[in-house]
Amino acid sequence: MRNKSHILPIIILAQFACTSLWFAGNAIVEDLTLQTGLGKEIVGYVISSVQFGFIIGTFCFAMFMIADRFSPSKVFFICSVMASVCNWSLAYDGITTSTLLLARFGTGFFLAGIYPVGMKIAADYYEHGLGKALGYLVGALVVGTGFPYLIGGLSINSSYIFIIRVTSFLAILGGLSIWLFVPNGPFRKPSSNLQLKASFSLFKLPNFRKAAFGYFGHMWELYAFWAFTPLAIKAYNQIHHTNLSIPLWTFIIIAIGGVSCVLGGYLSLKKGSKKIALTALIISGICCLASPLFFYVPEAIFLLSFIVWGASVIADSPQFSTMVANAVPTKLKATGLTIVNSIGFGISIISIQLLSHLNKTIAITSLLVILGIGPIMGLIQFLVKKKEPSD
């Protein structure tokens, strides 16, 4: 293709539009509580069902090599439509707990044909400078994740159905733009077969093991932090009798991570992915451990603390993914990335459900300290010195 300057912007916008479905359920969780009769535990159920669907979807798409056997752009479009249908079903008046969880599972399943496939499409066009491109794509995911909260915070329409309709419509537009304007890339090549039997041997590689455990620690913290940020803001309002907009500030705290991903992508070109990833992991880990203090400081400091947390909690994601990809033989890259991502999302379900369960007895002001387990365990892998090849 002679001119590909429009490709990356279209992929970025499409990723943003389609991943707005990821937290659409969480943005309307109070309304869903009234519809289903669930209590506080609904926060964990809504996001965990998406995560579980994404894990199953990732394995299915990888094992059947869907994006290799068929045009990735068409796969992206079809999945955007199916994910939108699942999301739209949340608007059903007679929704039950079972249909809610099934709808969110379906959304997660088809997001596996959007987020990873979008990265593959980018790789098909950008043989060089992929790290920077991935920084943009993860940034698009982050802003898309927070977007439903922005819709709610702007008070354009008080009905939660409006959020469902906007995110569903956006996702279809995003998928359509990929299908119409992003044909198969010039560097598209069939990937190696997914070799699950090789997964255990990969962990014998020192650099892979370090990057993988760093990513696992990051995932223990990330989605639980995003899911419980609205509850943290609500708690601050109750303690100090303030009136911070929960949806608007949740969007800002999540979306700032999109900026940090892009900046991290550029900085990694000079400093290296490892330094950027570890710096972000250290900062977010400190925020976890210091979080009880955040609830008893002036409003500006509380918001600034959560903004710093929101920026650091995701900035390491594209860098750990880059480190994982670079640590394995070319023929096992697909296997390595699939295994690491699947385990990572599985870990996120455990941390979300743990916090949901403990939130019944532990105040949110102390609860978020538990997220520090992830960064600590991730950092330990890099601090342990063994006789192994240089990083």
C-alpha atoms as one frame of an Amber mdcrd trajectory, in Angstrom:
protein
   0.000   0.000   0.000   1.470   3.270  -1.118  -0.038   5.455   1.617  -0.846
   3.998   4.999  -0.879   7.222   7.043  -4.617   6.869   7.701  -4.417   3.272
   8.914  -3.223   3.738  12.503  -5.679   6.593  13.294  -8.577   4.461  12.027
  -7.453   1.443  14.088  -7.063   3.667  17.166 -10.539   5.194  16.780 -12.083
   1.784  16.086 -10.418   0.282  19.171 -11.702   3.182  21.266 -15.237   2.835
  19.905 -15.455  -0.931  20.323 -13.799  -1.192  23.731 -16.332   1.296  25.122
 -18.414  -1.863  25.581 -15.964  -3.234  28.166 -17.176  -1.173  31.145 -20.611
  -0.221  29.798 -22.169  -2.566  32.352 -20.154  -1.139  35.245 -21.109   2.429
  34.339 -24.786   1.551  34.889 -24.234  -0.865  37.756 -26.624   0.931  40.143
 -29.458   0.642  37.612 -28.612  -3.013  37.040 -28.735  -3.527  40.802 -32.336
  -2.319  40.816 -33.186  -4.527  37.830 -31.661  -7.736  39.196 -31.899  -7.297
  42.964 -28.190  -7.989  43.480 -26.216  -6.146  46.162 -22.630  -4.857  46.264
 -21.374  -8.091  44.735 -22.811  -7.056  41.374 -19.727  -4.879  40.739 -17.530
  -7.964  40.744 -19.963 -10.126  38.802 -20.464  -7.625  35.980 -16.777  -7.111
  35.171 -15.642 -10.664  36.009 -18.126 -12.153  33.536 -16.639  -9.922  30.814
 -13.120 -10.987  31.797 -14.092 -14.670  31.736 -15.710 -14.268  28.327 -12.567
 -12.569  27.044 -10.373 -15.428  28.301 -12.520 -18.096  26.632 -12.762 -16.008
  23.470  -9.017 -15.475  23.318  -8.359 -19.220  23.504 -11.016 -20.006  20.884
  -9.786 -17.377  18.435  -6.196 -18.502  18.922  -6.796 -22.264  18.704  -8.900
 -21.986  15.555  -6.561 -19.283  14.154  -9.589 -17.198  13.178  -7.655 -14.009
  12.370  -5.181 -15.994  10.247  -7.670 -18.071   8.288  -9.997 -15.131   7.604
  -9.509 -11.420   6.930  -8.741  -9.752  10.303 -10.762  -6.686   9.265 -13.858
  -8.806   8.630 -13.348 -10.667  11.902 -13.074  -7.329  13.710 -16.305  -6.070
  12.103 -18.350  -9.217  12.776 -17.195  -9.299  16.404 -18.058  -5.621  16.864
 -21.623  -6.323  15.709 -22.003  -9.387  17.929 -20.534  -7.599  20.958 -22.948
  -4.711  20.340 -25.894  -7.111  20.279 -24.798  -8.584  23.621 -24.387  -5.103
  25.071 -27.784  -3.953  23.750 -29.490  -6.801  25.601 -28.750  -4.976  28.877
 -31.567  -2.596  27.919 -34.134  -5.390  28.219 -36.686  -4.480  30.928 -37.011
  -8.020  32.196 -33.278  -8.649  32.561 -32.365 -11.202  35.227 -29.098 -12.030
  36.930 -28.543 -14.947  34.542 -29.200 -12.938  31.377 -27.049 -10.100  32.703
 -24.056 -12.352  33.268 -24.600 -14.148  29.957 -24.753 -10.825  28.106 -21.549
  -9.598  29.713 -19.850 -12.934  29.035 -20.844 -12.636  25.369 -19.509  -9.100
  25.216 -16.172 -10.275  26.610 -16.056 -13.236  24.237 -16.442 -11.048  21.159
 -14.063  -8.402  22.528 -11.451 -11.137  22.031 -12.049 -10.617  18.318 -11.598
  -6.863  18.657  -8.766  -5.897  21.006  -6.171  -8.613  20.115  -7.247  -8.654
  16.460  -6.831  -4.880  16.304  -3.262  -5.349  17.511  -2.700  -7.993  14.841
  -4.014  -5.621  12.166  -1.547  -2.992  13.380   1.278  -5.557  13.267   0.287
  -6.374   9.663   0.972  -2.748   8.744   3.804  -1.723  11.078   6.694  -4.152
  10.908   8.863  -1.478  12.544   7.819   0.832  15.390   5.185  -1.614  16.622
   5.920  -0.755  20.273   4.836   2.824  19.727   1.758   1.675  17.798   0.779
  -0.670  20.656   1.101   2.234  23.071  -1.545   4.076  21.063  -3.787   1.006
  20.845  -3.676   0.263  24.578  -4.296   3.969  25.133  -7.393   3.701  22.930
  -8.555   0.714  25.002  -8.147   2.720  28.207 -10.079   5.767  26.981 -12.748
   3.476  25.514 -13.036   1.680  28.851 -13.701   4.937  30.660 -15.999   6.420
  27.992 -19.311   5.031  29.378 -18.603   6.910  32.599 -18.104  10.122  30.622
 -21.484   9.681  28.955 -23.085   9.286  32.382 -21.141  12.208  33.841 -22.175
  14.655  31.129 -25.862  14.198  32.028 -26.922  14.312  28.380 -29.642  11.797
  29.140 -30.569  10.519  32.586 -31.630   7.068  31.375 -29.054   4.301  31.658
 -30.456   2.938  28.389 -28.807   5.901  26.651 -25.339   4.665  27.672 -26.122
   1.218  26.292 -27.361   2.619  22.996 -24.429   4.999  22.489 -21.741   2.399
  23.232 -23.465  -0.232  21.070 -23.807   2.186  18.150 -20.205   3.357  18.526
 -18.912  -0.218  18.454 -20.716  -0.964  15.202 -19.313   2.227  13.658 -15.823
   1.248  14.814 -16.089  -2.197  13.285 -17.507  -0.799  10.059 -14.618   1.678
   9.711 -12.087  -1.172   9.965 -13.943  -3.307   7.430 -14.342  -0.498   4.897
 -11.055   1.386   5.204  -8.424  -1.057   6.525  -7.753  -3.929   4.098  -5.305
  -6.744   4.831  -1.874  -5.312   5.655   1.275  -5.750   3.555   3.058  -7.706
   6.309   0.222 -10.107   7.025   1.604 -13.604   7.541   0.043 -16.720   9.014
   1.040 -17.069  12.662   2.435 -20.257  14.128  -0.091 -22.699  15.522  -0.938
 -22.139  19.152   1.284 -24.582  21.021  -0.207 -24.886  24.483   2.147 -27.737
  25.377   5.021 -25.284  25.037   3.585 -22.914  27.638   5.357 -24.509  30.618
   8.702 -24.592  28.854   8.414 -20.859  28.125   8.465 -20.116  31.846  11.954
 -21.621  31.971  13.147 -18.631  29.934  14.310 -16.015  32.494  13.275 -12.943
  30.513   9.888 -14.429  29.636   9.256 -15.410  33.254  10.105 -11.940  34.527
   7.959 -10.171  31.957   5.074 -12.606  32.501   5.066 -12.223  36.293   5.363
  -8.469  35.950   2.277  -8.575  33.724   0.440 -10.844  36.176   1.107  -8.410
  39.020  -0.111  -5.561  36.838  -3.336  -7.444  35.996  -4.030  -8.259  39.669
  -4.273  -4.532  40.230  -5.583  -3.016  36.969  -9.190  -4.088  36.456  -9.972
  -4.218  40.167  -8.709  -0.642  40.479 -10.881   0.456  37.565 -13.926  -1.406
  38.907 -13.657   0.029  42.439 -12.689   3.600  41.569 -16.362   4.745  41.527
 -16.848   3.255  45.005 -13.718   5.053  46.217 -14.998   8.412  44.973 -18.398
   7.706  46.504 -16.744   6.920  49.843 -14.750  10.172  49.733 -17.976  12.108
  49.104 -19.607  10.452  52.106 -16.646  11.056  54.430 -16.156  14.717  53.529
 -19.708  15.584  52.409 -18.388  16.659  49.023 -20.170  16.360  45.701 -17.548
  15.036  43.293 -19.122  13.698  40.105 -18.544   9.948  40.348 -18.911   9.105
  36.636 -16.979  12.136  35.392 -14.010  11.692  37.723 -14.006   7.934  37.126
 -13.645   8.647  33.410 -10.797  11.114  34.018  -8.926   8.720  36.317  -9.248
   5.829  33.858  -8.698   7.858  30.680  -5.487   9.497  31.924  -3.996   6.041
  31.530  -4.468   6.368  27.783  -2.144   9.367  27.783   0.430   7.537  29.914
   0.394   4.541  27.545   1.203   6.765  24.584   3.922   8.634  26.491   5.324
   5.338  27.740   5.478   4.080  24.169   7.600   7.040  23.124   9.810   6.892
  26.222  10.417   3.181  25.715  12.172   3.978  22.436  14.866   5.786  24.456
  14.728   4.184  27.904  13.656   0.641  27.021  10.440  -1.188  27.851  11.786
  -2.726  31.075  12.611   0.606  32.728   9.241   2.139  31.801   7.292  -0.924
  32.952   9.063  -1.204  36.310   8.780   2.520  37.020   5.031   2.393  36.411
   4.681  -0.761  38.533   6.565   0.839  41.436   4.457   4.015  41.334   1.147
   2.147  41.195   2.331  -0.180  43.969   3.095   2.802  46.205  -0.397   4.158
  45.462  -1.914   0.828  46.538  -0.118   0.827  49.872  -0.786   4.529  50.519
  -4.445   4.399  49.438  -5.953   4.555  52.985  -4.352   7.986  53.358  -5.970
   9.270  50.153  -9.414   9.332  51.774  -8.375  11.785  54.495  -6.642  14.507
  52.499  -8.005  17.640  50.821 -10.113  17.099  47.722  -7.442  18.285  45.269
  -4.838  15.898  46.708  -7.313  13.002  46.671  -8.061  13.579  42.989  -4.403
  14.093  42.103  -3.449  10.870  43.897  -6.014   8.862  41.965  -5.009  10.509
  38.689  -1.374   9.509  39.295  -2.588   6.022  40.174  -4.729   5.869  37.042
  -1.780   6.911  34.872   0.686   4.417  36.362  -1.635   1.410  36.696  -1.828
   0.868  32.925   1.358   2.463  31.533   3.273  -0.787  32.026   0.814  -2.947
  30.061   2.084  -2.407  26.495   5.675  -2.547  27.723   5.236  -5.896  29.485
   3.536  -7.222  26.327   6.498  -6.030  24.271   8.911  -7.718  26.696   6.945
 -10.982  26.510   6.980 -10.929  22.704  10.714 -10.208  22.595  11.569 -12.944
  25.103  10.319 -15.920  23.084  11.317 -17.514  19.773   9.408 -16.114  16.788
   7.469 -19.341  16.248   6.167 -19.222  19.848   5.157 -15.558  20.044   1.484
 -16.320  19.481   1.593 -18.974  22.204   3.489 -16.780  24.664   1.209 -13.766
  24.287  -1.954 -15.885  24.431  -0.880 -17.757  27.566   0.259 -14.616  29.383
  -2.848 -12.639  28.472  -5.195 -15.469  29.437  -3.528 -16.068  32.810  -3.434
 -12.314  33.406  -7.156 -11.883  32.816  -7.822 -14.937  34.974  -5.877 -13.284
  37.784  -7.960 -10.124  37.348 -11.120 -12.156  37.999  -9.642 -13.461  41.277
  -8.698  -9.976  42.540 -12.068  -8.492  41.537 -14.044 -11.257  43.225 -11.827
 -11.089  46.318 -12.392  -7.366  46.706 -16.127  -7.779  46.056 -16.351 -10.387
  48.805 -14.215  -8.452  51.295 -16.097  -5.224  50.586 -18.981  -6.645  52.611
 -16.886  -6.446  55.786 -13.945  -4.133  54.985 -14.409  -0.452  54.175 -13.276
   0.707  50.753 -10.860   3.073  52.510  -8.738   0.073  53.534  -9.720  -2.392
  50.827  -7.530  -1.131  47.989  -4.324  -1.923  49.903  -4.857  -5.535  48.831
  -4.139  -4.517  45.251  -0.526  -3.903  46.302   0.039  -7.670  46.307   0.244
  -7.570  42.504   2.976  -4.957  42.039   5.001  -6.430  44.925   4.933  -9.945
  43.472   5.720  -8.608  40.011   8.702  -6.617  41.246  10.095  -9.536  43.233
  10.740 -11.417  39.992  12.957  -8.592  38.750  14.793  -8.194  42.060  15.781
 -11.857  42.314  19.246 -12.229  40.843  20.225 -15.512  39.254  22.907 -16.619
  36.869  20.997 -16.061  33.668  21.292 -14.172  30.411  21.352 -10.393  30.611
  18.024  -8.564  30.259
